[in-house]
Amino acid sequence: MGVLGVIPARYDSVRFPGKVLIPIDGLPMVARVYNQAIQCRELDSVIIATDSQYVKNAMEELDIPVEMTSSDHATGTERTAEIASRHDDEIVINIQGDEPFIFPDIIDGAVSLLFEDKSMGMSTAASSSISQDEWENPNVVKVELDENGFAKDFFRVWEGEQIDEHFKHIGIYAFRREYLMELTKIEKSSHEIERSLEQMRALDAGCKMGVFITEHDVIGVNTPDDLNALIEEMGIA
């Protein structure tokens, strides 16, 4: 059972254009994600997926596998599906291109859930490290688990008292290849549109979605301020 890691690298980010090529301690951000991913035990191969010639050229200079995709994709899941359609791997994991220091164990953990339970269509990850400020911050996505540890709901803002079984969502998604192909053919769900959360399409469609829980936090870079905070925290240039 082959496992393919795909790192979508869209150059024209709305909030931070060109961020995937921003150098972090001398290496483009997306290349740092690649270096974390290739440390994973569960991945057989890793590919950068982009619609930008700038990104393609930069990755080729570093001898990092890269494939061009359509510029029409609205989500990383759609870009991942295009790459998956060209390969035979039974499991495909979408790894965010703006989390340059993601722990390899988190990626492996999400994949391992699909090995353990054949009835899952996909899996994701979440951190138990969530502060009160993050709980109240609508830019931080949270996940609620059901009694069996599967994803029950994803949300930005919770109305009412704070629930116990909630975690900070980490935006990686491991799919069975056939389920990924089916998912991208489904229309956007009302919750996906309302909350701007693409994973709600799968949940609203009844997907059994595993959640790997980690104590580690993951720092994503969505804005220049996020980048400055990351550099300060990691003590790098």
N, C-alpha and C positions, 0 to 999 in steps of 0.2 A: 504494500500500500504506500504509494509515493506521497510525499508531503511537500507542497510548493509554497514558499513564502513570497508574497507580492507586496512591494512597497510603492503605493501610488505616489507620484511626485508631480503634482500640478504646479506649474511655474506661476501662473496668474492668480495667485491667492487674492481674494478680495481685501482682506484685512492687512495682509503683509505680502505684497507681490515679491516674487523671487526668493521667498524665505528658504526654500529647500536647498538653495545654493549658497546661503549665507555661511561664511566660514566660521567654524567654532574650533578654536585652537588649531587653525590652519587647515581644517578639513571641512568640505561642504556638509551642511546639516544632514542631508539625506544619505550621504556616504557614511556618516557616523551611525545612522540607523542600520544601514547594511552591515557594518562591522559588528553591531550588537547581534543582529539576526543570524549571522553565520556562526556564532558561538552556540546556537541552539542544538540540542541533541536530536530533536524530533524532525528538523527540516532537512530535506534532501537537496534542495536548491533554493536560491533566493534571486529574485529579479526586480529591478527598478522598472516601474511602469509610468511612462510620461507622455505628454502630448507636446513637449517642448524640445526643440533642437538644441537649445542651450543646455538643458539637463542631459540630453543624450550625449552631447559632445563631452561634457564634464565627466560623466561616468565612464565613457570609453577611454578617456585620458587616464583614469584610475584603474582601468581593467576591471570594472564592475559590470556585471551583466545588466543590460538595459534593453527594453523593447518599447517601440513607439505604439501609442494607442490613439484612438479618436479624440478629438477635442470637444466632442459633443456630450461627453459623460457628465452627469450632474453630481455623481458621488464617487467616492473611492471604491465602493462595492461594484459599481458598473465597470470601472476601469479594471478592477481585479478580475471580473468575469470575462472581459475580453481576453486578458492574458490566459486565464484558465481554459478558454475555448481552444487555445493552440497547444495545450499540453495535456498529458494523460493522467496526471496525479489525481488520486482519489480524494485527497484533502487539500484545500487551498486556504491559506490564512492571509488576511488583509492586515498589514502592519503599517501603522501611521508613519508618514514620512517626516513628521515634525516632533517626534519624541526621541531625540538623539541619544538618550541614555537609558532607554527602556531596558529592564533586566531580562536577559534571555530566559530565565526561569518562568517569567510571566507568559512569554510566547509558548514555551514548551507546555506549560500548565493548561493553556486553552486548548492546544492540540490534543493533549492526553485525554481530555474529557470525551472527545469523539471516539477515541480508541476504546474507552471504558464502557460507553453506552451507545450502541448502534442505532438506537431510536432517535437520537438527537440529530437535527438537521444542521445546527450550527452551535457555536459556543463563543463566549466572550470572557472578559476578565473584569475584576473590580478590586478596589483597595479598601481595607478596613481602616486605613488612615484617613479620616475625614474630620476636619475641625468644625466648630460651630459656624465660623465665618463661611466655610465652604458649603455647609448645609443650607445656609441662607442665600448663597450666591447663585443666581440663575444661570450664570455662565459655566457652573460646575454641574455636570450631569450625574444624577444619582440613579441607582438601581435598587428595586425592592425584590427580595427573594420570596418564593413560596415555601411551604413547609418542607419541601424536598430539595431545596437549594437551587431550583431553576428560576430563571428570570420571570418575575410576575409583572413588573412595570418599570418603565424608565421615565424620569421626570426631571424638570429643572427647578420647579417650585412646588412644594407640598403644602396643600391647604389643610390645616388642622395640626394636631399634636404630632411631634416627631415620632416616627415609627422606629422600632428596634432593629428589624432586619433590613437595614439599608446600608449601602456602600457607595463609594465614589467610583463611577464607571470609568474603566480604562478602554479606550476605543479601538480595540483590536477584535477581529472577527474571524473565527475559523469555520469553514464551511465544508460539508460534503459537496463535492463538485457538482453532482446532479441537482442538489438542492439550490446551490448558488445560481445555476442556470434557470431554474424555475422561478426563483425569487425575483430576478431582474425582469421577468416578464409580467409580474404582478403590478397593478396600478398602485400609486401612492395611497396609503391609508389616511383617514382623517386625522388620526393622532400623529402620524408622521409629519403631515403638513402643519398642524396646529403647534406642535412642539419643536419643529425643525430637527427631528431625530430620526435618521434613516432606519435605525434598528426597530422602530415601532411597526414598520411594514411587516416584518417577519413575525413579530409578537402578535399583531392584530390578525395575522393570517393563521394563527394557531401553532406557530413553531415551538417545539420543545427546545429551549435554549439553555444550555449549561452555562454556569458562571464560575470561573476559577477565582478563588479569593486569595489575595496576597496581602501581606503586611506592608509591602513596599509601596511607595508613592511613585507616580510617573509625572514628570514635568513636561507638558506640551508647550510648543511655541506658536501662539496664534497672533501675537502682536510684537512690535519692537520692545515694549515694556516687559513682555514675557521673556524675551531673549536676554535682556539686561539682568533680569532676576535670576535666570538660569546661570549666566556667566558668573554672577556674584556668588551664588550658592555653591557652584562647583569649583570656584577659585581658578577659572581659566580665562583665556583671552578671546 
